Amino acid sequence: LADYVSRMPEGQKSIYYVAADNLAAAKSSPHIEALAKHGHEVLLMTDAIDEWVVDALREFDGKPFVSAAKGALDLPESEEEKQQKEQREQELKPVLERAQQALEAHVKQVRTTDRLTDSPACLVSDEHGMSARQERVLREAGHDVPQQKRILELNAGHPVVKKLADIGDAARFADWAALLYDQALLAEGSLPSDPAAFSRRLANLMAGN
């Protein structure tokens, strides 16, 4: 941790981390795309106990621990970037509302994201909520953990999200939104709740439907 803090660029206030089942999954996590772009080092955590240790420590050397997969990331941005982001959010508002309605049973909110640069979507927990990996660890240990709804974040600049905005048919839009949700689950190491439905939607997409 001392080495991490010594390498922090000027202006970075937090120690960022991401938890995954293995090193490869942590390195390829969509949640760290924007952090990497901004030059922020991310701690890759692969042991089941890691997130609970971090929750107990809270900070190191006055720098709070921040999960790349929770809450909103406080990344530096210029006034021009801020205005562009607000414009994209306004333009995408109808899509966010339609996706929220289509995925109401699965997510608590659909919003645009600052943390993605390459991926179309990701799922995040509330700032003080339990991560998806913590849920899985507890369930595997035999604990009865209620399923929590998380936040689906969409990359407004991604071609898939832009194409989503052009889909007028309600049923087709719902299928695309569900595919984005399932893809976000797979990217973090979770499985879709209905693999058969996921396969059917994917086959329809590959067939051009």
Secondary structure, 3 states (H helix, E strand, C coil): CHHHHHHCCCCCCCEEEEECCCHHHHHCCHHHHHHHHCCCCEEEECCCCHHHHHHHHCEECCEEEEECCECCCCCCCCHHHHHHHHHHHHHHHHHHHHHHHHCCCCEEEEEECCCCCCCCEEEEECCCCCCHHHHHHHHHCCCCCCCCCEEEEECCCCHHHHHHCCCCCHHHHHHHHHHHHHHHHHHCCCCCCCHHHHHHHHHHHHCCC
